Amino acid sequence: MDVQPVFAGNCTRCHASELVTSDERSDATEGFDYDSAEAARSSAWLVWSQISSGRMPKDAEFTTAEDALLVWEWLSCDGPE
């Protein structure tokens, strides 16, 4: 299951380790980076709670409900590589 395009389209435009300034990150908290499977798995519950509540992405709605459910399935399986 390839969730990387979903994370790229919804999460890592603000939550990526190479983004360092607040402006680049759109004020996303430093250290909450989801540009690796390990990073996303480390805060799986937080990732899902933000998506399912509609709080993230902050600047738009999640691309599709199907994409959100794909992330849920991936996180529920401990984010396999």
Phi, psi and omega in degrees: 000125185256101179263354182306315178298327179291315177298318180297320182282342186235332191242307190284356173292342175239327185254070179226142185297334180279349176274121187245331181269158179300322178295316179299323184272001185051041179070012176296139182300130178299140179096344174262083184243136185238033179268012171219152180300319181299317180295317179294319179295326185296338178229043185305314182297317179297315179304308183294320181296324178290320179291310186292333179276350181083007180283340179226144356292147187292328187265001182193172173279156176302145189311307176212160175297325179296320177296318179298318179292328175297318177297317178302313180298316180297312179295323180295336178262023180064028174057058181299149179292000000 
